[in-house]
Amino acid sequence: MRDGRAKFRRIRALTVKETRQIFRDPSSLAIGVVFPLMMILLFGYGLNLDVNRVAVAVVDEDHSPDSSALIGDFRLSRYFAVTAANSMAEAQSLVIGREADGIVRIPSDFSRRWHRGDAEVQLLVNGTDANEGRIIAAYAEGPIAQWSATAAISGGAPAVGPVIVVDRMWFNESNDSHFFIVPGLIVLVMTIIGAFLTAMVVAREWERGTLESLFVTPVEPGEILASKVIPYFGLGMVGFVLCLLAGKFLFHVPLRGSFPLLCLSSMVYLLVALGIGLLISTLVKSQFLASQLAMLLTFLPAMMLSGFLYDIRSMPAVIRGITYIMPARYAVALMQSLFLAGNVGSVVWPSLGILAAMAATLLALTRRASRKELS
């Protein structure tokens, strides 16, 4: 009982010391508080996967009421900003000069062939960005289908009537990429706070020589690690709350899952990030090397291999296999499911279980490595 009280007092004293150190260190506060706000604002507003107001040059070689009506539907679409071009040469110069991203060419026999049932409209898209080119090509089908359906109803139906597709964007009705980005940003922020900051904690103590002064005290390695985890865990949760508020009030991302489950998932992943950072700093003993390893092992995989920006299913088989050992993969799946789809048990519980196992393993490895260094 007495040993337990003494252990608690030692952990509390070390935690208070570490917390004061955080408030005295401007870089820790900047990474823990300012950096999450900067990331959520820069990535949230600057990183937009939606394609809106695409500049297209329209070449009308038919000059008929039908072609004018089709151009009108392109002008009414929120996805396109239409510029009229008098010839294909003029339209091509607009694309080459990056003043337009595509060309819609309406041939001279468009109206006659449409009434016959085999009309064609040529679409040329700037393929520099292949993904954006595919999106523009898919969006261009919308105004054409809309015009075709309206014209058929008005009495000018072609030989083969149009097929009207009624679609719905499941889990993201407004088709807003922020709904997809913000949950991933929360994972990215907690990765940086948890791994990057703690990766330099023990390494900084080794460089300054302050750990040696603890060797002659009754403090145990586990108590030192606990005192490192607790304040940075609190700092990470502050970053989580800031991201959550920004997602809710700035980007209006819905939360369809359980809020307590979301908090639990965030805490478990934060423990994983803290474990990675502490293990790196315990083994390396150099702030510079620890920060580089933290960037290489946590931030870059969280950005590139977690499904945050790129679909994992589109990656080569070898890279897909590597993603299974990346904690951020499971955290991103958790966040996106809880925010957009709700409490999907087949996604939430397996991912949460894997993250909990990773957290326990990393903290145990850190404890073991610390025992070797501090004994």
C-alpha positions in Angstrom: 0.0 0.0 0.0 2.8 2.4 1.0 4.7 1.4 -2.2 1.7 2.2 -4.3 1.3 5.6 -2.7 5.0 6.3 -3.3 4.7 5.2 -6.9 1.7 7.5 -7.4 3.5 10.5 -5.9 6.6 9.9 -8.0 4.5 9.6 -11.2 2.5 12.8 -10.3 5.7 14.7 -9.6 7.3 13.7 -12.9 4.0 14.4 -14.8 3.8 17.9 -13.3 7.4 18.5 -14.2 6.9 17.3 -17.8 3.7 19.4 -18.1 5.6 22.5 -17.0 8.3 21.7 -19.5 5.7 21.6 -22.3 4.3 25.0 -21.3 7.9 26.4 -21.1 8.8 25.0 -24.5 7.2 27.1 -27.3 7.9 24.5 -29.9 5.9 21.9 -28.1 2.9 24.2 -27.8 3.3 25.2 -31.4 3.2 21.6 -32.6 0.5 20.6 -30.1 -1.9 23.5 -30.5 -1.0 25.9 -33.4 0.0 23.1 -35.8 -3.3 21.2 -35.7 -5.2 24.5 -36.4 -2.9 25.3 -39.3 -3.2 21.8 -40.7 -7.0 21.6 -40.4 -7.3 25.1 -42.1 -4.7 24.6 -44.8 -5.6 21.0 -45.7 -9.3 21.6 -45.2 -9.5 24.7 -47.4 -6.5 24.1 -49.6 -6.8 20.3 -50.3 -10.0 19.9 -52.2 -10.7 16.7 -54.3 -13.8 18.1 -55.8 -13.9 19.4 -59.4 -16.0 22.6 -59.6 -16.2 25.4 -62.1 -14.1 23.6 -64.7 -13.2 26.0 -67.5 -14.3 24.5 -70.8 -14.2 26.0 -74.3 -17.3 25.2 -76.4 -17.1 25.2 -80.1 -20.6 25.3 -81.7 -20.3 24.3 -85.4 -24.0 23.6 -85.7 -25.5 27.0 -84.6 -28.9 25.4 -84.2 -31.5 25.8 -81.5 -30.6 22.3 -80.3 -26.9 23.1 -79.9 -27.7 26.4 -78.2 -29.9 24.6 -75.7 -27.2 22.1 -75.0 -24.7 24.9 -74.4 -27.2 26.4 -72.1 -27.3 23.3 -69.9 -23.5 23.4 -69.7 -23.7 27.0 -68.5 -26.3 26.2 -65.9 -24.2 23.3 -64.5 -22.3 24.3 -61.3 -19.4 22.1 -62.5 -18.5 24.1 -65.6 -17.5 27.6 -66.5 -18.2 28.0 -70.3 -16.1 30.0 -72.7 -17.3 30.3 -76.3 -14.7 29.6 -79.0 -15.2 30.4 -82.6 -13.0 27.5 -83.9 -11.2 24.4 -82.8 -7.9 26.3 -83.2 -9.0 29.0 -80.8 -10.2 26.4 -78.3 -6.9 24.5 -78.5 -5.0 27.7 -77.8 -7.1 28.2 -74.7 -6.3 24.7 -73.4 -2.6 25.1 -74.3 -2.5 28.4 -72.4 -4.2 26.7 -69.4 -7.2 29.0 -69.7 -9.5 26.0 -70.3 -9.3 22.4 -69.1 -11.4 20.9 -71.9 -13.2 21.4 -75.2 -16.8 20.6 -76.0 -17.2 20.4 -79.8 -20.6 20.3 -81.3 -20.3 19.2 -84.9 -22.1 20.9 -87.8 -24.6 18.0 -88.3 -25.4 17.6 -84.6 -29.1 18.7 -84.8 -29.9 16.6 -87.9 -28.2 13.5 -86.5 -29.9 13.9 -83.1 -33.3 13.8 -84.6 -32.2 10.7 -86.5 -31.0 9.1 -83.2 -27.2 9.0 -83.6 -25.9 12.4 -82.6 -22.4 12.8 -81.2 -20.6 15.5 -79.2 -16.8 15.5 -79.0 -15.2 16.1 -75.6 -11.5 16.7 -75.3 -10.0 16.9 -71.8 -6.6 18.0 -70.6 -5.1 14.7 -69.4 -2.1 16.2 -67.5 -3.9 15.1 -64.3 -5.4 11.8 -65.3 -7.7 11.6 -62.3 -9.1 15.1 -62.8 -9.5 14.3 -66.6 -11.6 11.3 -65.8 -13.8 13.3 -63.4 -14.3 16.1 -65.9 -15.3 13.5 -68.6 -17.8 11.9 -66.2 -19.3 15.3 -65.2 -19.7 16.3 -68.9 -22.2 13.5 -69.3 -24.5 15.2 -66.9 -25.5 18.3 -69.0 -25.7 16.2 -72.1 -28.0 13.7 -70.5 -30.1 16.5 -69.0 -30.5 18.2 -72.3 -31.3 15.0 -74.1 -34.0 14.1 -71.6 -35.6 17.6 -71.7 -35.5 17.7 -75.5 -37.1 14.2 -75.7 -39.9 15.3 -73.4 -40.5 18.5 -75.4 -41.4 16.5 -78.5 -38.2 16.1 -80.4 -37.5 12.6 -79.2 -34.9 10.6 -81.2 -35.5 7.2 -82.5 -34.0 5.6 -79.3 -35.3 7.4 -76.2 -32.9 8.6 -73.5 -32.3 6.6 -70.4 -32.5 8.8 -67.3 -30.2 7.8 -64.4 -31.3 8.7 -61.0 -28.3 8.5 -58.7 -27.5 9.2 -55.0 -24.2 9.6 -53.3 -24.4 7.3 -50.3 -22.9 8.6 -47.0 -21.9 11.9 -48.7 -25.1 13.3 -50.3 -23.6 16.7 -50.9 -20.6 15.1 -52.8 -18.2 17.2 -50.7 -14.6 15.9 -50.4 -14.3 17.7 -47.0 -16.4 14.9 -45.6 -13.7 12.5 -46.7 -10.7 14.7 -45.9 -11.4 15.9 -42.3 -11.6 12.5 -40.6 -8.2 11.6 -42.2 -6.8 15.0 -41.0 -7.7 14.1 -37.4 -5.6 11.0 -37.8 -2.8 13.0 -39.3 -2.8 15.6 -36.5 -2.8 12.9 -33.8 0.0 11.1 -35.5 2.2 14.2 -35.5 1.4 15.2 -31.9 1.7 11.7 -30.6 4.7 10.4 -32.5 6.7 13.5 -33.5 6.7 15.2 -30.1 7.3 12.2 -28.0 10.0 11.0 -30.4 12.1 13.8 -29.2 11.2 13.7 -25.5 13.5 10.9 -24.2 16.1 11.7 -26.8 16.2 15.3 -25.6 16.6 14.1 -22.0 19.6 12.0 -23.1 21.2 14.9 -24.9 20.8 17.2 -22.0 22.0 14.7 -19.5 18.9 15.0 -17.3 18.1 11.3 -17.3 21.4 10.5 -15.5 20.2 12.5 -12.5 17.2 10.1 -12.2 19.3 7.0 -12.1 20.2 7.6 -8.4 16.5 8.1 -7.4 13.9 5.4 -6.6 12.1 6.3 -9.8 11.4 3.2 -12.0 11.6 3.2 -15.9 7.8 2.6 -16.1 7.1 5.7 -14.0 9.3 7.8 -16.2 7.5 6.6 -19.3 4.1 7.1 -17.7 5.1 10.7 -16.8 6.0 11.2 -20.5 2.8 9.7 -21.8 0.2 11.5 -19.7 0.9 15.1 -20.6 1.4 14.4 -24.3 -1.8 12.3 -24.3 -3.6 15.4 -22.9 -2.0 17.6 -25.5 -3.0 15.2 -28.3 -6.6 15.2 -27.1 -6.6 19.0 -27.2 -5.6 18.7 -30.9 -8.4 16.2 -31.4 -11.0 18.5 -29.9 -9.7 21.4 -32.1 -10.0 19.3 -35.2 -13.4 18.1 -34.2 -14.7 21.6 -33.7 -13.2 22.8 -37.0 -14.8 19.8 -38.8 -18.2 20.5 -37.3 -18.4 24.3 -37.5 -16.1 25.1 -40.4 -16.6 22.2 -42.8 -20.0 20.9 -41.5 -18.9 17.3 -41.5 -21.6 15.1 -40.0 -21.0 12.7 -37.2 -23.3 9.7 -37.7 -21.6 7.4 -35.3 -21.3 7.3 -31.5 -19.4 10.3 -30.0 -18.1 8.2 -27.1 -16.9 5.5 -29.5 -15.2 8.2 -31.6 -13.4 9.5 -28.5 -12.4 6.0 -27.5 -11.0 5.3 -31.0 -9.0 8.6 -30.9 -7.6 7.8 -27.5 -6.5 4.3 -28.6 -4.8 5.6 -31.7 -3.2 8.4 -29.8 -1.7 5.7 -27.5 -0.3 3.9 -30.6 1.3 7.2 -31.8 2.7 7.9 -28.4 4.1 4.4 -28.2 5.8 4.7 -31.6 7.4 8.1 -30.6 8.6 6.9 -27.2 10.1 3.7 -28.6 12.0 5.7 -31.3 13.3 8.2 -28.8 14.3 5.4 -26.3 16.3 3.5 -28.8 17.9 6.4 -30.8 19.0 9.0 -28.1 19.4 11.7 -30.8 16.7 14.4 -31.3 17.6 14.9 -35.0 17.6 11.2 -35.8 14.5 10.6 -33.7 12.6 13.3 -35.6 13.7 11.9 -38.9 12.6 8.4 -38.0 9.3 9.7 -36.7 8.6 11.5 -39.9 9.6 8.4 -42.0 7.7 5.8 -39.9 4.6 7.7 -39.0 3.8 10.9 -40.9 4.6 9.8 -44.4 2.7 6.4 -44.0 -0.2 8.2 -42.5 -0.3 10.5 -45.4 0.4 8.1 -48.3 -0.5 4.6 -47.2 -3.5 5.0 -44.9 -6.3 5.6 -47.4 -6.4 9.3 -46.4 -5.6 10.5 -49.9 -5.2 7.4 -52.1 -7.4 4.4 -52.4 -5.6 1.4 -50.9 -7.3 -1.0 -53.4 -5.6 0.8 -56.3 -2.1 0.2 -54.9 0.1 -2.7 -56.0 -0.2 -5.9 -54.0 3.1 -5.5 -52.2 2.2 -2.0 -51.1 -1.2 -3.1 -50.0 0.5 -5.8 -47.9 2.6 -3.2 -46.2 -0.4 -1.1 -45.3 -1.6 -3.8 -42.9 1.1 -3.0 -40.5 0.4 0.7 -40.6 -1.7 1.9 -37.6 -3.0 4.9 -39.6 -4.8 2.5 -42.0 -7.1 1.3 -39.3 -7.5 4.7 -37.7 -8.6 6.3 -41.0 -11.1 3.5 -41.6 -12.4 4.0 -38.1 -12.8 7.8 -38.4 -14.4 7.8 -41.8 -16.8 5.1 -40.8 -17.8 6.8 -37.5 -18.2 10.2 -39.1 -20.0 9.2 -42.4 -21.5 5.8 -42.1 -22.1 5.4 -38.3 -21.4 2.5 -36.0 -20.5 -0.1 -38.6 -19.5 -3.0 -36.4 -17.6 -4.9 -39.1 -15.3 -2.0 -39.5 -15.1 -0.4 -36.1 -14.5 -3.3 -33.8 -11.8 -5.2 -35.8 -9.9 -1.9 -36.4 -10.3 -0.8 -32.8 -9.0 -4.2 -31.6 -6.0 -4.1 -33.9 -5.1 -0.6 -32.7 -5.5 -1.6 -29.0 -3.2 -4.6 -29.6 -0.6 -2.3 -31.3 -0.8 0.2 -28.5 -0.2 -2.5 -25.8 2.7 -4.0 -27.8 4.4 -0.7 -28.5 4.2 0.4 -24.8 5.4 -2.9 -23.6 8.4 -2.8 -26.0 9.2 0.7 -24.9 9.0 -0.4 -21.2 11.4 -3.2 -22.0 13.8 -1.1 -23.9 13.8 1.5 -21.1 14.6 -1.1 -18.5 17.7 -2.1 -20.4 18.8 1.5 -20.7 17.9 2.7 -17.2 18.9 -0.3 -15.1 
